[in-house]
Amino acid sequence: MSGERAYSDFASFWPFYLREHSKPATRALHYVGTTLVVAIAVFALATGRWGWLIAMPLAGYFFAWIAHFRVERNRPATFTYPLWSLAADFRMWWLWLTGRLGPELERAGINSD
């Protein structure tokens, strides 16, 4: 992980997480995966087809790991901070959906293209 250090709370981890997702293409691939995760969960709940829940981590991690290994060229934060990374992914996705991610990226020192 670039800038590797130990994080003891989510507030200090969050800017690090954003910096690990500095490229717009990385974030876009994460949004695709996270949107699929949510869609699969809604589908499974609406239809009672619980077997679809197995696809949730596959959809989420597939796009995220392509983003990290091919676009960002860094090690996914989930390898070291799995729960905070999951929470940060959903936070980043929600802020993007609601149009409020730009200021967060700027505070983390990222140009929010």
C-alpha positions as CSV (number, residue, x, y, z in Angstrom):
1,M,0.0,0.0,0.0
2,S,1.3,3.4,-0.8
3,G,1.8,5.6,2.2
4,E,1.4,2.5,4.4
5,R,0.9,3.2,8.1
6,A,-1.3,1.9,10.8
7,Y,-4.7,3.5,11.1
8,S,-6.4,3.4,14.4
9,D,-9.7,5.0,13.5
10,F,-11.9,5.4,10.4
11,A,-11.6,9.2,10.4
12,S,-7.8,9.0,9.7
13,F,-8.3,6.0,7.3
14,W,-10.8,7.8,5.1
15,P,-8.4,10.3,3.5
16,F,-5.9,7.5,2.9
17,Y,-8.7,5.5,1.3
18,L,-9.6,8.3,-1.0
19,R,-5.9,8.8,-2.0
20,E,-5.7,5.1,-2.9
21,H,-8.6,5.9,-5.3
22,S,-7.2,9.0,-6.8
23,K,-7.9,8.2,-10.4
24,P,-11.4,8.8,-11.8
25,A,-11.3,5.5,-13.6
26,T,-10.5,3.7,-10.3
27,R,-13.5,5.3,-8.7
28,A,-15.7,4.6,-11.7
29,L,-14.9,0.9,-11.6
30,H,-15.7,0.9,-7.8
31,Y,-19.1,2.6,-8.5
32,V,-19.9,-0.1,-11.1
33,G,-19.1,-2.9,-8.6
34,T,-20.8,-1.3,-5.6
35,T,-23.9,-0.5,-7.7
36,L,-24.0,-4.2,-8.8
37,V,-23.7,-5.3,-5.2
38,V,-26.6,-3.2,-4.1
39,A,-28.7,-4.3,-7.2
40,I,-28.0,-8.0,-6.4
41,A,-29.0,-7.5,-2.8
42,V,-32.2,-5.8,-3.8
43,F,-32.9,-8.5,-6.3
44,A,-32.3,-11.3,-3.8
45,L,-34.5,-9.6,-1.2
46,A,-37.3,-8.9,-3.7
47,T,-37.4,-12.3,-5.2
48,G,-36.3,-14.5,-2.3
49,R,-33.6,-16.0,-4.5
50,W,-30.9,-16.1,-1.8
51,G,-28.3,-17.9,-3.9
52,W,-27.7,-14.5,-5.7
53,L,-26.2,-13.2,-2.5
54,I,-23.1,-15.2,-3.3
55,A,-22.6,-12.9,-6.3
56,M,-22.3,-9.8,-4.2
57,P,-18.6,-10.1,-3.2
58,L,-17.7,-11.4,-6.7
59,A,-19.3,-8.4,-8.4
60,G,-17.8,-5.9,-5.9
61,Y,-14.3,-7.2,-5.7
62,F,-14.0,-8.0,-9.4
63,F,-14.4,-4.4,-10.5
64,A,-12.5,-3.0,-7.5
65,W,-9.5,-5.3,-8.0
66,I,-9.3,-4.5,-11.7
67,A,-9.3,-0.8,-10.7
68,H,-6.4,-1.3,-8.3
69,F,-4.3,-3.7,-10.3
70,R,-4.8,-2.2,-13.8
71,V,-5.7,1.5,-13.3
72,E,-4.4,2.7,-9.9
73,R,-1.6,0.1,-9.7
74,N,-1.7,-0.2,-6.0
75,R,-2.6,-2.8,-3.4
76,P,-6.3,-2.8,-2.4
77,A,-6.8,-1.4,1.1
78,T,-9.2,-4.2,1.8
79,F,-6.2,-6.6,2.2
80,T,-5.2,-4.7,5.3
81,Y,-8.4,-2.9,6.4
82,P,-11.3,-5.1,5.2
83,L,-14.1,-3.6,7.2
84,W,-13.0,0.0,7.0
85,S,-12.5,-0.5,3.2
86,L,-16.0,-1.8,2.8
87,A,-17.5,1.1,4.8
88,A,-15.3,3.6,2.9
89,D,-16.4,2.1,-0.4
90,F,-20.1,2.5,0.4
91,R,-19.4,6.0,1.8
92,M,-17.5,7.0,-1.4
93,W,-20.3,5.5,-3.6
94,W,-23.0,7.3,-1.6
95,L,-21.2,10.7,-1.7
96,W,-20.7,10.2,-5.4
97,L,-24.4,9.4,-6.0
98,T,-25.4,12.4,-4.0
99,G,-22.9,14.8,-5.6
100,R,-21.0,15.4,-2.4
101,L,-17.7,13.6,-3.1
102,G,-15.8,16.5,-4.7
103,P,-15.1,18.3,-1.4
104,E,-14.0,15.1,0.3
105,L,-11.5,14.4,-2.5
106,E,-10.2,17.9,-2.3
107,R,-9.7,17.7,1.5
108,A,-7.7,14.5,0.8
109,G,-5.6,16.3,-1.8
110,I,-7.1,14.8,-4.9
111,N,-8.1,16.7,-8.0
112,S,-11.8,15.6,-8.4
113,D,-11.9,15.4,-12.2
